Amino acid sequence: METEEQKKYVGRGLTGLTNLGNTCFMNSTIQCLSHTYELNDFLKKGEYKKKLNRVPDSLVLWEYDKLRDVMWSENCIISPGGFLHSIQRIARIKDAAVFTGFDQNDVAEFLQFIIDCFHNSIKREVKMTISGSIVTSQDKLAVKCYEMMKNMYKKDYSEMLELFYGIHVSIVKSLDSDYESITPEPFFNLQLELPNNNNNPTISQCIDKYTAKEILDEKYSVEREGTSVKENCSKTISFWSLPKILIITLKRFNNNNRKDQRLVNLEHDLDMTNYVKGYKDNKQQYELYGICNHSGGTRGGHYTSFVKNANNKWYLYNDTNVVEIKDLNKLNTPQAYCFFYRKK
């Protein structure tokens, strides 16, 4: 975000949100999302209102835009009741029972739900053509990714895809032959496991684990000359493209109802260049601007957020309380759960 673009946000956005009953997960998410200036600028133009589909999801986008506008009009404390009621109403229609009441919920799941609603509100058909010839292995990968994008965008495009969605590529290679399978897929939230052999890993080390070569435990079915045979295979994951806003969530909760409380060392500047296999434009550098924190265990707890304002100061948002963080070492906490990065 350029300095000139930041100026209109300086000194504002320090608005607290009332907890309406176990809604700290929603408040924490909203504070990070409201400091996503790229989304704010898109909504402020108002052009999306001409594209609104007549679907229930549109109510969520409409109410969020109203809430966002109030949050940035003055620094105060407001109640996000209208937005919450829209979430509960649409959740009932979508059979998303977890968001219909006042139970504590997961930030990552909630974020996925509302961005899906935003997307469904303005999605539309677009035309996309693929041209050029395959010369290199990168071109071969490009065709796979572009075909996936073409099929995906054909009836289902919105600005939310470019803002929040990237493409990761799963490559399965046989250890017994020259077989190779390439599968590109869109991703919204990069969910990372913590390395087992590191007490205080960095975010980059978590990404290293995510992209490391994995020898598959079971033999993989390989189609060869019209028959299916089992072969030993490896699997790696890389990225074809990354979104303008990169959201990373740590897999702190496991199936045994235990929470991984290790500290993951923050990286305010994240270089994703080496992980991207697509045609690079040298714009794979990211800057941290938001963190959702979770204190407590698997059966409950409390969410807060750390957010970097346009004045380049960090603030703690704890429902109605907004406090400047003068010691930036306090940002490095084992409670950090979900990270918001913007492309430089």
C-alpha positions as CSV (number, residue, x, y, z in Angstrom):
1,M,0.0,0.0,0.0
2,E,1.5,3.3,-1.1
3,T,1.8,6.2,1.4
4,E,-0.6,8.4,-0.6
5,E,-3.2,5.6,-0.5
6,Q,-2.8,5.3,3.2
7,K,-3.3,8.9,4.0
8,K,-7.1,8.7,3.9
9,Y,-7.0,6.0,6.6
10,V,-4.5,7.7,9.0
11,G,-6.0,8.5,12.4
12,R,-9.2,6.5,11.9
13,G,-10.2,2.9,12.2
14,L,-9.6,2.8,16.0
15,T,-13.1,1.6,16.6
16,G,-14.1,-0.9,19.3
17,L,-16.8,-3.5,18.8
18,T,-19.3,-4.6,21.4
19,N,-19.2,-8.3,22.3
20,L,-22.8,-9.4,21.7
21,G,-22.4,-12.8,23.4
22,N,-19.4,-15.0,22.5
23,T,-18.8,-12.9,19.4
24,C,-15.2,-12.1,20.0
25,F,-14.3,-14.4,17.1
26,M,-16.4,-12.1,14.8
27,N,-15.0,-8.9,16.3
28,S,-11.4,-10.1,15.9
29,T,-12.0,-11.1,12.2
30,I,-13.8,-7.8,11.4
31,Q,-10.9,-5.7,12.8
32,C,-8.4,-7.4,10.5
33,L,-10.8,-7.4,7.5
34,S,-11.6,-3.7,8.0
35,H,-7.9,-2.9,7.7
36,T,-7.7,-4.7,4.4
37,Y,-7.6,-1.4,2.5
38,E,-7.8,-3.1,-0.8
39,L,-11.3,-4.4,0.1
40,N,-12.3,-1.1,1.6
41,D,-11.4,0.8,-1.6
42,F,-13.4,-1.7,-3.7
43,L,-16.5,-1.3,-1.5
44,K,-16.2,2.5,-1.2
45,K,-16.4,2.9,-5.0
46,G,-19.9,1.5,-4.7
47,E,-19.8,-0.2,-8.1
48,Y,-20.4,-3.6,-6.6
49,K,-24.0,-2.5,-5.8
50,K,-24.8,-2.6,-9.5
51,K,-23.5,-6.2,-9.6
52,L,-25.3,-7.6,-6.6
53,N,-27.0,-10.9,-7.3
54,R,-30.4,-11.6,-5.9
55,V,-29.2,-14.2,-3.5
56,P,-29.3,-14.3,0.3
57,D,-25.5,-13.9,0.6
58,S,-25.8,-10.3,-0.7
59,L,-27.3,-9.3,2.7
60,V,-23.9,-10.1,4.4
61,L,-21.9,-8.0,2.0
62,W,-24.4,-5.1,2.2
63,E,-24.4,-5.2,6.1
64,Y,-20.6,-5.5,6.2
65,D,-20.2,-2.5,4.0
66,K,-22.5,-0.4,6.2
67,L,-20.5,-1.6,9.3
68,R,-17.2,-0.8,7.7
69,D,-18.3,2.7,6.8
70,V,-19.3,3.5,10.3
71,M,-16.1,2.0,11.7
72,W,-14.0,4.4,9.6
73,S,-16.2,7.5,10.1
74,E,-15.1,8.1,13.7
75,N,-13.2,6.4,16.5
76,C,-15.8,5.2,18.9
77,I,-17.5,2.0,20.2
78,I,-20.2,0.5,18.0
79,S,-22.4,-2.6,18.1
80,P,-22.1,-4.9,15.0
81,G,-25.6,-6.2,15.6
82,G,-26.9,-5.7,12.0
83,F,-23.9,-7.6,10.6
84,L,-24.3,-10.4,13.2
85,H,-28.0,-10.8,12.4
86,S,-27.3,-11.0,8.7
87,I,-24.7,-13.7,9.4
88,Q,-27.2,-15.7,11.6
89,R,-30.0,-15.3,9.0
90,I,-27.9,-16.5,6.1
91,A,-26.3,-19.3,8.1
92,R,-29.8,-20.7,8.8
93,I,-30.5,-20.6,5.0
94,K,-27.2,-22.3,4.2
95,D,-27.5,-24.9,7.1
96,A,-24.3,-23.5,8.6
97,A,-25.6,-24.2,12.1
98,V,-22.4,-23.1,13.9
99,F,-23.1,-19.5,13.0
100,T,-26.8,-19.3,13.7
101,G,-26.5,-18.7,17.5
102,F,-24.1,-17.3,20.0
103,D,-21.6,-20.1,20.5
104,Q,-17.9,-19.5,20.3
105,N,-16.6,-20.2,16.8
106,D,-13.4,-20.6,14.9
107,V,-11.9,-17.4,13.2
108,A,-10.7,-19.3,10.1
109,E,-14.1,-21.0,9.5
110,F,-15.9,-17.7,10.0
111,L,-13.6,-15.8,7.6
112,Q,-14.2,-18.5,5.0
113,F,-17.9,-18.2,5.5
114,I,-18.1,-14.4,5.0
115,I,-15.7,-14.2,2.1
116,D,-17.8,-17.0,0.4
117,C,-20.8,-14.8,1.0
118,F,-19.0,-11.7,-0.5
119,H,-18.0,-13.8,-3.6
120,N,-21.5,-15.2,-4.1
121,S,-23.0,-11.8,-3.9
122,I,-21.1,-10.4,-6.9
123,K,-20.0,-13.5,-8.9
124,R,-20.7,-13.5,-12.6
125,E,-19.8,-15.1,-15.9
126,V,-16.7,-14.0,-17.7
127,K,-14.9,-15.0,-20.8
128,M,-11.3,-16.2,-20.7
129,T,-9.1,-17.5,-23.5
130,I,-5.8,-19.3,-23.4
131,S,-3.2,-18.5,-26.1
132,G,0.4,-19.4,-26.8
133,S,2.3,-22.6,-27.3
134,I,3.9,-25.0,-24.8
135,V,7.7,-24.7,-25.0
136,T,9.0,-25.4,-21.4
137,S,7.8,-27.4,-18.4
138,Q,6.7,-24.1,-16.9
139,D,4.4,-23.6,-20.0
140,K,3.0,-27.1,-19.4
141,L,2.2,-26.2,-15.8
142,A,0.7,-22.8,-17.0
143,V,-1.8,-24.5,-19.3
144,K,-3.0,-26.7,-16.4
145,C,-3.4,-23.7,-14.2
146,Y,-5.1,-21.5,-16.8
147,E,-7.5,-24.3,-17.8
148,M,-8.5,-24.7,-14.1
149,M,-8.9,-20.9,-13.9
150,K,-11.0,-20.8,-17.1
151,N,-13.3,-23.5,-15.8
152,M,-13.6,-21.8,-12.5
153,Y,-14.1,-18.3,-13.7
154,K,-16.5,-19.1,-16.5
155,K,-19.6,-18.8,-14.4
156,D,-18.0,-18.0,-11.0
157,Y,-15.8,-14.9,-11.1
158,S,-15.7,-12.0,-8.6
159,E,-13.1,-9.5,-7.4
160,M,-12.8,-11.6,-4.2
161,L,-10.9,-14.3,-6.1
162,E,-8.1,-11.9,-7.2
163,L,-8.0,-10.3,-3.7
164,F,-8.0,-13.4,-1.5
165,Y,-7.4,-16.5,-3.6
166,G,-4.2,-18.0,-5.0
167,I,-3.4,-21.3,-6.8
168,H,-1.4,-24.0,-5.3
169,V,-0.2,-27.0,-7.3
170,S,0.1,-30.6,-6.1
171,I,2.6,-32.6,-8.1
172,V,2.7,-36.4,-7.6
173,K,5.7,-38.2,-9.1
174,S,6.3,-41.9,-9.3
175,L,9.5,-43.2,-7.8
176,D,9.3,-46.3,-10.1
177,S,8.7,-44.6,-13.4
178,D,8.4,-41.3,-15.2
179,Y,4.7,-40.9,-14.2
180,E,3.8,-37.4,-13.1
181,S,0.4,-35.9,-12.1
182,I,-0.2,-32.2,-11.8
183,T,-3.3,-30.9,-10.0
184,P,-3.8,-27.1,-9.6
185,E,-6.4,-26.0,-7.1
186,P,-7.5,-22.6,-5.7
187,F,-6.8,-21.8,-2.1
188,F,-8.1,-19.1,0.2
189,N,-6.5,-19.7,3.6
190,L,-3.0,-21.3,3.8
191,Q,-3.3,-23.7,6.7
192,L,0.1,-24.7,8.1
193,E,1.2,-27.4,10.4
194,L,4.0,-26.6,12.9
195,P,7.3,-28.5,12.4
196,N,7.6,-31.4,14.9
197,N,11.3,-30.9,15.5
198,N,11.3,-27.1,16.2
199,N,10.2,-25.5,19.5
200,N,9.9,-22.0,18.1
201,P,9.6,-22.2,14.3
202,T,9.2,-19.2,12.0
203,I,6.3,-18.8,9.6
204,S,8.7,-19.5,6.7
205,Q,9.7,-22.8,8.4
206,C,6.0,-23.7,8.6
207,I,5.7,-23.0,4.9
208,D,8.8,-25.1,4.2
209,K,7.1,-28.0,5.9
210,Y,4.0,-27.4,3.8
211,T,5.9,-27.4,0.5
212,A,8.5,-30.2,1.4
213,K,8.6,-33.4,-0.6
214,E,6.5,-36.1,1.0
215,I,6.8,-39.8,0.3
216,L,3.3,-41.2,0.2
217,D,2.6,-43.9,2.7
218,E,0.5,-46.0,0.4
219,K,1.2,-46.8,-3.2
220,Y,-0.5,-44.5,-5.7
221,S,-2.7,-45.7,-8.5
222,V,-1.0,-44.9,-11.8
223,E,-2.8,-45.2,-15.1
224,R,-0.5,-46.9,-17.6
225,E,-1.4,-48.3,-21.0
226,G,-5.1,-48.5,-20.1
227,T,-4.5,-50.3,-16.8
228,S,-4.1,-49.0,-13.3
229,V,-1.0,-50.1,-11.4
230,K,0.3,-49.2,-7.9
231,E,3.6,-47.4,-7.7
232,N,5.6,-45.7,-5.0
233,C,5.2,-41.9,-5.3
234,S,6.3,-38.6,-3.8
235,K,4.1,-35.5,-3.5
236,T,5.2,-31.8,-3.4
237,I,3.1,-28.6,-3.2
238,S,4.1,-25.3,-4.7
239,F,2.3,-22.2,-5.8
240,W,1.4,-21.0,-9.2
241,S,0.1,-17.6,-8.1
242,L,-0.5,-15.8,-4.8
243,P,-3.3,-13.4,-3.9
244,K,-3.0,-9.7,-3.0
245,I,-4.0,-10.6,0.5
246,L,-2.4,-13.8,1.9
247,I,-4.1,-15.3,4.9
248,I,-2.2,-17.9,6.9
249,T,-3.7,-20.0,9.7
250,L,-1.7,-22.2,12.0
251,K,-3.0,-25.7,12.7
252,R,-2.9,-25.4,16.5
253,F,-5.8,-27.7,17.2
254,N,-5.6,-31.4,16.7
255,N,-8.1,-34.3,16.6
256,N,-7.2,-35.2,20.3
257,N,-8.7,-31.9,21.6
258,R,-5.3,-30.5,22.3
259,K,-3.9,-27.2,21.3
260,D,-0.3,-26.6,20.2
261,Q,0.9,-23.7,22.3
262,R,4.3,-23.3,20.7
263,L,5.5,-19.8,19.8
264,V,5.7,-19.2,16.1
265,N,8.1,-16.4,15.5
266,L,6.6,-13.5,13.5
267,E,7.9,-12.3,10.2
268,H,6.7,-8.8,9.5
269,D,8.2,-9.2,6.0
270,L,7.5,-12.5,4.2
271,D,9.3,-13.4,1.0
272,M,7.3,-16.0,-1.0
273,T,9.5,-15.8,-4.2
274,N,11.1,-19.2,-3.8
275,Y,7.7,-21.0,-3.3
276,V,6.1,-19.7,-6.6
277,K,6.5,-21.7,-9.8
278,G,4.4,-19.4,-12.0
279,Y,5.6,-16.6,-14.3
280,K,7.1,-14.3,-11.6
281,D,6.7,-10.6,-11.7
282,N,9.0,-10.1,-8.7
283,K,6.1,-9.1,-6.5
284,Q,6.1,-11.9,-4.1
285,Q,7.0,-9.8,-1.1
286,Y,4.4,-9.5,1.7
287,E,3.9,-7.2,4.7
288,L,2.1,-8.3,7.9
289,Y,-0.8,-6.1,8.9
290,G,-3.1,-8.2,11.1
291,I,-3.1,-11.1,13.6
292,C,-6.0,-12.9,15.2
293,N,-5.1,-14.3,18.6
294,H,-6.7,-17.2,20.5
295,S,-6.2,-17.6,24.2
296,G,-7.6,-20.7,25.9
297,G,-8.1,-24.3,24.8
298,T,-10.0,-26.4,22.3
299,R,-13.3,-26.1,24.2
300,G,-13.4,-22.4,24.4
301,G,-11.4,-19.2,24.9
302,H,-11.2,-15.7,23.7
303,Y,-10.2,-14.0,20.5
304,T,-8.4,-10.6,20.1
305,S,-6.5,-9.1,17.3
306,F,-3.3,-7.1,16.6
307,V,-3.7,-4.7,13.7
308,K,-1.3,-2.3,12.0
309,N,-3.1,1.0,11.4
310,A,-2.3,3.4,8.5
311,N,-0.3,5.5,11.0
312,N,2.1,2.6,11.1
313,K,1.3,1.9,14.7
314,W,0.1,-1.5,16.0
315,Y,-3.0,-1.7,18.2
316,L,-4.6,-4.4,20.3
317,Y,-8.3,-4.8,19.6
318,N,-10.1,-6.6,22.4
319,D,-13.8,-6.1,21.7
320,T,-14.6,-2.6,22.9
321,N,-11.0,-1.8,24.0
322,V,-8.4,-0.4,21.5
323,V,-4.9,0.1,22.9
324,E,-1.7,1.1,21.1
325,I,1.1,-1.6,21.4
326,K,4.3,0.4,22.0
327,D,6.5,-2.7,22.7
328,L,6.3,-4.6,19.4
329,N,7.9,-7.7,21.1
330,K,4.4,-8.2,22.5
331,L,3.2,-9.1,19.0
332,N,5.2,-12.3,19.2
333,T,2.9,-14.5,21.2
334,P,2.0,-18.3,21.3
335,Q,-1.6,-17.1,21.1
336,A,-1.2,-16.0,17.4
337,Y,-3.5,-18.0,15.2
338,C,-4.3,-16.3,11.9
339,F,-2.1,-13.9,10.0
340,F,-3.0,-11.3,7.4
341,Y,-0.3,-10.3,4.9
342,R,-0.7,-7.8,2.0
343,K,1.4,-7.9,-1.2
344,K,3.9,-5.0,-1.3
